[in-house]
Amino acid sequence: MPLSTSSVITLHINGERYTLPVDHRTTLLDALRERLGLTGTKKGCDQGQCGACTVLVDGRRTVACLQFAVAAEDREITTVEGLADGDRLHPVQQAFLDLDGYQCGYCTPGQICSAIGALAEHAAGWPSAATADVRPAAGPPPLTPEEIRERMSGNLCRCAAYPSIVEAVTRAAESGPASRTGARPEEEAKEPVA
């Protein structure tokens, strides 16, 4: 008897449950866009190099083009559509809007989701390649422009709106504690996955 190459899965996206049959090779990106109509998440390179498809999975940023949908089953997925609270934008969304952290806007949903994940990682004390003192006792490093650029380096902007993106992430970081960044508090203390 041949093995099945598809399954019926349940995805938890933006507080809603979706049950759908998928081929095991279906990426989370294609499930979101093509199967569920959540087109805020963009398909850029489809190789995990541009960050346009970044979403949050259990509060951590993930490039959806490299994540199989079946591997995201029963995990909490947040896309750009799920960030606002009614008409009130998430602080990162508001900062991008106020400070023109976009030009054409194509990469903006991935930039915003990545910024939320990066701010949660920073608040949890995770170092980046730009962090001078990586000892756990040192705590979170200052959130300098260099630190922000390094943490956001997986997201490309073809329009080169980088100065405004850095400014928007800085403002969002100043607007409130890590609990507003999208990560669940119990996730903030966990070690990053290599």
DAFENUR-V881550 format. One record per pair of residues at least 12 apart in sequence whose C-alpha atoms are under 8 Angstrom apart, sorted by the first residue. I is the first residue (numbers start at 1). GAP is how many residues later the second one is. D is the distance in whole Angstrom. If there is no record, write none. Layout:
BEGIN
i:I gap:GAP d:D
i:I gap:GAP d:D
END
This chain:
BEGIN
i:5 gap:18 d:6
i:5 gap:19 d:6
i:6 gap:15 d:7
i:6 gap:16 d:5
i:6 gap:17 d:4
i:6 gap:18 d:5
i:7 gap:14 d:5
i:7 gap:15 d:6
i:7 gap:16 d:7
i:7 gap:17 d:7
i:7 gap:63 d:8
i:8 gap:12 d:5
i:8 gap:13 d:4
i:8 gap:14 d:6
i:9 gap:12 d:6
i:9 gap:13 d:7
i:9 gap:61 d:7
i:9 gap:64 d:6
i:10 gap:63 d:6
i:10 gap:64 d:6
i:11 gap:61 d:7
i:11 gap:62 d:5
i:11 gap:63 d:6
i:11 gap:64 d:7
i:11 gap:65 d:8
i:11 gap:66 d:8
i:12 gap:61 d:7
i:12 gap:62 d:6
i:12 gap:63 d:6
i:12 gap:64 d:5
i:12 gap:65 d:6
i:13 gap:63 d:6
i:13 gap:64 d:5
i:13 gap:65 d:6
i:13 gap:66 d:7
i:13 gap:69 d:8
i:14 gap:62 d:8
i:14 gap:63 d:6
i:14 gap:64 d:5
i:14 gap:65 d:7
i:14 gap:67 d:7
i:14 gap:68 d:5
i:14 gap:69 d:8
i:15 gap:61 d:8
i:15 gap:67 d:8
i:22 gap:47 d:8
i:22 gap:48 d:8
i:24 gap:44 d:7
i:24 gap:45 d:8
i:24 gap:46 d:6
i:25 gap:43 d:7
i:25 gap:44 d:8
i:26 gap:42 d:6
i:26 gap:43 d:6
i:26 gap:44 d:8
i:27 gap:37 d:7
i:27 gap:38 d:6
i:27 gap:39 d:7
i:27 gap:40 d:6
i:27 gap:41 d:4
i:27 gap:42 d:5
i:28 gap:36 d:5
i:28 gap:37 d:6
i:28 gap:38 d:8
i:28 gap:39 d:6
i:28 gap:40 d:5
i:28 gap:41 d:4
i:28 gap:42 d:8
i:28 gap:44 d:7
i:29 gap:12 d:7
i:29 gap:13 d:8
i:29 gap:14 d:7
i:29 gap:24 d:7
i:29 gap:35 d:5
i:29 gap:36 d:5
i:29 gap:38 d:8
i:29 gap:40 d:8
i:30 gap:35 d:7
i:31 gap:38 d:7
i:38 gap:43 d:7
i:40 gap:39 d:7
i:40 gap:40 d:6
i:40 gap:41 d:6
i:40 gap:69 d:6
i:41 gap:12 d:5
i:41 gap:13 d:7
i:41 gap:14 d:7
i:41 gap:38 d:7
i:41 gap:39 d:7
i:41 gap:68 d:6
i:41 gap:69 d:7
i:42 gap:64 d:7
i:42 gap:65 d:7
i:42 gap:67 d:7
i:42 gap:68 d:7
i:43 gap:22 d:8
i:46 gap:19 d:6
i:46 gap:20 d:8
i:47 gap:18 d:7
i:47 gap:19 d:7
i:48 gap:15 d:6
i:48 gap:17 d:6
i:48 gap:18 d:6
i:49 gap:105 d:7
i:49 gap:106 d:8
i:50 gap:104 d:6
i:50 gap:105 d:5
i:50 gap:106 d:5
i:51 gap:12 d:6
i:51 gap:56 d:8
i:51 gap:59 d:6
i:51 gap:60 d:7
i:51 gap:63 d:8
i:51 gap:103 d:6
i:51 gap:104 d:4
i:51 gap:105 d:6
i:52 gap:54 d:7
i:52 gap:55 d:5
i:52 gap:56 d:7
i:52 gap:57 d:7
i:52 gap:58 d:5
i:52 gap:59 d:7
i:52 gap:103 d:7
i:52 gap:104 d:7
i:53 gap:12 d:6
i:53 gap:56 d:8
i:53 gap:57 d:5
i:54 gap:55 d:8
i:54 gap:56 d:4
i:54 gap:57 d:7
i:54 gap:59 d:6
i:54 gap:60 d:6
i:55 gap:22 d:7
i:55 gap:23 d:6
i:55 gap:24 d:5
i:55 gap:25 d:7
i:55 gap:55 d:7
i:55 gap:58 d:6
i:55 gap:59 d:7
i:56 gap:20 d:8
i:56 gap:21 d:6
i:56 gap:22 d:5
i:56 gap:23 d:7
i:56 gap:57 d:6
i:56 gap:58 d:8
i:56 gap:61 d:7
i:57 gap:15 d:8
i:57 gap:18 d:7
i:57 gap:19 d:6
i:57 gap:20 d:5
i:57 gap:21 d:6
i:58 gap:17 d:6
i:58 gap:18 d:5
i:58 gap:19 d:6
i:58 gap:125 d:7
i:58 gap:126 d:8
i:58 gap:129 d:8
i:59 gap:17 d:8
i:59 gap:18 d:8
i:59 gap:19 d:8
i:59 gap:58 d:7
i:59 gap:123 d:6
i:59 gap:124 d:4
i:59 gap:125 d:6
i:59 gap:128 d:7
i:60 gap:57 d:5
i:60 gap:123 d:7
i:61 gap:52 d:7
i:61 gap:53 d:6
i:61 gap:56 d:5
i:61 gap:57 d:8
i:79 gap:34 d:7
i:80 gap:29 d:6
i:80 gap:30 d:8
i:80 gap:32 d:7
i:80 gap:33 d:7
i:91 gap:81 d:6
i:91 gap:84 d:7
i:91 gap:89 d:8
i:92 gap:20 d:6
i:92 gap:23 d:7
i:92 gap:24 d:7
i:92 gap:76 d:7
i:92 gap:77 d:7
i:92 gap:80 d:5
i:92 gap:89 d:8
i:93 gap:19 d:6
i:95 gap:73 d:5
i:95 gap:74 d:7
i:95 gap:76 d:6
i:95 gap:77 d:6
i:96 gap:16 d:8
i:96 gap:68 d:8
i:96 gap:69 d:7
i:96 gap:72 d:5
i:96 gap:73 d:8
i:98 gap:70 d:8
i:99 gap:65 d:6
i:99 gap:66 d:8
i:99 gap:68 d:7
i:99 gap:69 d:6
i:100 gap:64 d:6
i:100 gap:65 d:8
i:101 gap:60 d:6
i:101 gap:61 d:7
i:101 gap:62 d:8
i:101 gap:63 d:5
i:101 gap:64 d:4
i:101 gap:65 d:8
i:101 gap:66 d:8
i:101 gap:67 d:6
i:102 gap:57 d:8
i:102 gap:59 d:6
i:102 gap:62 d:7
i:102 gap:63 d:7
i:103 gap:56 d:6
i:103 gap:58 d:7
i:104 gap:55 d:7
i:107 gap:48 d:8
i:107 gap:49 d:7
i:107 gap:50 d:6
i:110 gap:45 d:7
i:111 gap:41 d:8
i:111 gap:44 d:6
i:114 gap:38 d:7
i:114 gap:41 d:8
i:115 gap:37 d:7
i:115 gap:54 d:6
i:116 gap:65 d:5
i:116 gap:66 d:6
i:116 gap:67 d:8
i:117 gap:64 d:7
i:117 gap:65 d:7
i:117 gap:66 d:7
i:118 gap:33 d:6
i:118 gap:34 d:7
i:119 gap:54 d:7
i:119 gap:59 d:7
i:119 gap:62 d:6
i:120 gap:58 d:5
i:120 gap:59 d:8
i:120 gap:61 d:6
i:120 gap:62 d:7
i:120 gap:63 d:6
i:120 gap:68 d:7
i:121 gap:67 d:7
i:122 gap:18 d:6
i:122 gap:19 d:8
i:122 gap:21 d:8
i:123 gap:17 d:6
i:123 gap:54 d:8
i:123 gap:55 d:6
i:123 gap:65 d:8
i:124 gap:16 d:7
i:124 gap:64 d:5
i:124 gap:65 d:6
i:125 gap:14 d:5
i:125 gap:15 d:4
i:125 gap:16 d:7
i:126 gap:14 d:7
i:126 gap:65 d:8
i:126 gap:66 d:8
i:127 gap:13 d:7
i:127 gap:14 d:7
i:128 gap:19 d:7
i:128 gap:22 d:7
i:128 gap:23 d:6
i:129 gap:21 d:7
i:130 gap:16 d:7
i:130 gap:17 d:6
i:130 gap:20 d:6
i:131 gap:16 d:7
i:143 gap:27 d:8
i:145 gap:21 d:6
i:145 gap:25 d:8
i:148 gap:18 d:6
i:148 gap:21 d:7
i:148 gap:22 d:8
i:149 gap:17 d:7
END
